[in-house]
Amino acid sequence: MIEVRFHGRGGQGSVIASGILAEAAFREGKSIQSFPYFGVERRGAPVTAFTRIDDKYIRIRHYIYKPDCIVVLEPSLVEATNIVDGLKKEGLILINSDWDPDAFSFKKNFKIATVNASDIATRLGLGSKTAPIVNTAILGAFAKFTNIVTLDSVLAAIKERVPMKREENIAAAKEAYEKVKF
Amino acid sequence: MKIVITGNHTVSYGAKLSRAEVIAAYPITPQTEVVEKLSSMVADGQLKAKFIKVESEHSAMAACIGASAVGARSFTATSSQGLALMHEMLHWAANARLPVVMANVNRAMGPPWNVWSDQTDSLAQRDTGWLQFYCENNQEVLDTIIQAYKVCERVKLPGMVMLEAFILSHTSEPVEIPPQELVDRYLPAYNPEYKLDIKTPHTFGGLTGPGLYYELRYKIQSAMDEALDVIEDQDREFKKLFGRGYGLIEEYRTKGADRLLIVSGSISSTAKEAIDILRERGEKIGLIRIRVFRPFPKKHIKNAVKNVKRIGVIDRNISFGSEGIFYQEVKSALCNEKDSPAVYGYIAGLGGRDVIIDDFIKIADDIKETKSKQDIRWIGLKG
């Protein structure tokens, strides 16, 4: 089983991202489960969401405490919270950041990738300049970095799940797929 | 067709496939997206039903009662405080023998305000005469709503389908949405023997003295007894058509077990993982999941625990001053049995506290030894 944890702020689309990833894996014939950190969500507050992917039916119904992979939609959370909490040894971290992966201090224990998803989303008019919606861009990068799902599945899931600006969201995922650094 | 949806939307599909004709709901917290989705289904013509937005949950149930009394299949959904506000009307629906079906997202009662998972809300309604089903996953939620209409309309009693807050209600997973034609084949249109009709005016629930009231109560109890068989029959018929069945209780790896955990709702799913781990260690342990709480399947539980020495019942609910409510019922089902097993009670997960695999393993270890039967144990209690 692969367990993924998303960190973002309310309004960036972290919960939707966990759902799109689940939908993408489901399209590849996998069993899936996705859910938000159960709470009362507010714009700007830290948000956590989870996706489980497995070949067999998923019975576990508690939070993910030891993820295989962490996706950070909001760079400021790297400083503000212990985002690597519980991450497995050799675990994967994908961060929305204009830094190089080597710039992060926890590099030695984990595999890190970065992509400037905020820039991609802003240029494509997703969200606003101060609050870009980066979820579809980050999932394009996720496909390239992790190989857990293909880009095609991510794009199909975006088509299914994203009600507005479908073309722009698809373009964002494709561009991030090309630009992710690891 | 299999689609990825939340438990909330699964409920909406269940009501739609059951061709609910009247949906009455109060749309404010603790309400969920169940009725939001249903209202959009009605608005865009996918579901031909009257959607009545009312001013409280009490009125929502009153509207469902009125609709059901004139022969319309009616539906509502609620949670915690909303369910509590319906209390008077819950008695009314059952005592008037109206097969209203509702979904209750199990949420903790406030204060303090808490919208997380806890079964005390629905279990506090156990004596109102409603059938109660507790689901383990979203597929079962969908299937149970369809089954509930079939069973309730047969036995002329209302039914409540429970799914736990967030763990099912806000979790997305694949759910098989059966074709409408197949559901229609299983669940024919509601056509009650008695209904309010202006052409032949009569009334329901008028004054009835001690000379008859007593017998009317006996009939409800008989209908509940009958429901045990009807639920099983209809579950078998459902399985023939849809390939899925659930039973009154589910037995998991009980063969050769001398210890059992008894659970309900979504934590059963995680508990099965724990049972697998323990079985791999060579421990003779199994699990019973109680799916139907009203009517309570005493006979089935008695049969399932033969040869078992110790049982741990895990409750995500509590009757203050007494103990966990499933624990009470299990003990009561077994108390007159010869050589009945020792039964221990555990409280876990109130107000959405996460219940993890290790919790079940600890309980399984704890019931290995004989102890005072009086005390209930609280799992993961701080300080």
HADDOCK unambig.tbl for C-alpha pairs under 7 A between the chains (distance, minus, plus):
assign (segid A and resid 23 and name CA) (segid B and resid 4 and name CA) 6.69 0.50 0.50
assign (segid A and resid 32 and name CA) (segid B and resid 173 and name CA) 5.97 0.50 0.50
assign (segid A and resid 33 and name CA) (segid B and resid 171 and name CA) 6.83 0.50 0.50
assign (segid A and resid 33 and name CA) (segid B and resid 172 and name CA) 5.67 0.50 0.50
assign (segid A and resid 33 and name CA) (segid B and resid 173 and name CA) 4.87 0.50 0.50
assign (segid A and resid 34 and name CA) (segid B and resid 171 and name CA) 5.71 0.50 0.50
assign (segid A and resid 34 and name CA) (segid B and resid 172 and name CA) 5.17 0.50 0.50
assign (segid A and resid 34 and name CA) (segid B and resid 173 and name CA) 6.79 0.50 0.50
assign (segid A and resid 35 and name CA) (segid B and resid 170 and name CA) 6.30 0.50 0.50
assign (segid A and resid 35 and name CA) (segid B and resid 171 and name CA) 4.57 0.50 0.50
assign (segid A and resid 35 and name CA) (segid B and resid 172 and name CA) 6.28 0.50 0.50
assign (segid A and resid 38 and name CA) (segid B and resid 166 and name CA) 6.13 0.50 0.50
assign (segid A and resid 59 and name CA) (segid B and resid 269 and name CA) 5.10 0.50 0.50
assign (segid A and resid 59 and name CA) (segid B and resid 270 and name CA) 5.76 0.50 0.50
assign (segid A and resid 60 and name CA) (segid B and resid 269 and name CA) 6.24 0.50 0.50
assign (segid A and resid 60 and name CA) (segid B and resid 270 and name CA) 4.54 0.50 0.50
assign (segid A and resid 61 and name CA) (segid B and resid 167 and name CA) 6.61 0.50 0.50
assign (segid A and resid 61 and name CA) (segid B and resid 267 and name CA) 6.91 0.50 0.50
assign (segid A and resid 61 and name CA) (segid B and resid 269 and name CA) 6.72 0.50 0.50
assign (segid A and resid 61 and name CA) (segid B and resid 270 and name CA) 5.61 0.50 0.50
assign (segid A and resid 62 and name CA) (segid B and resid 354 and name CA) 6.14 0.50 0.50
assign (segid A and resid 62 and name CA) (segid B and resid 355 and name CA) 6.51 0.50 0.50
assign (segid A and resid 62 and name CA) (segid B and resid 356 and name CA) 6.03 0.50 0.50
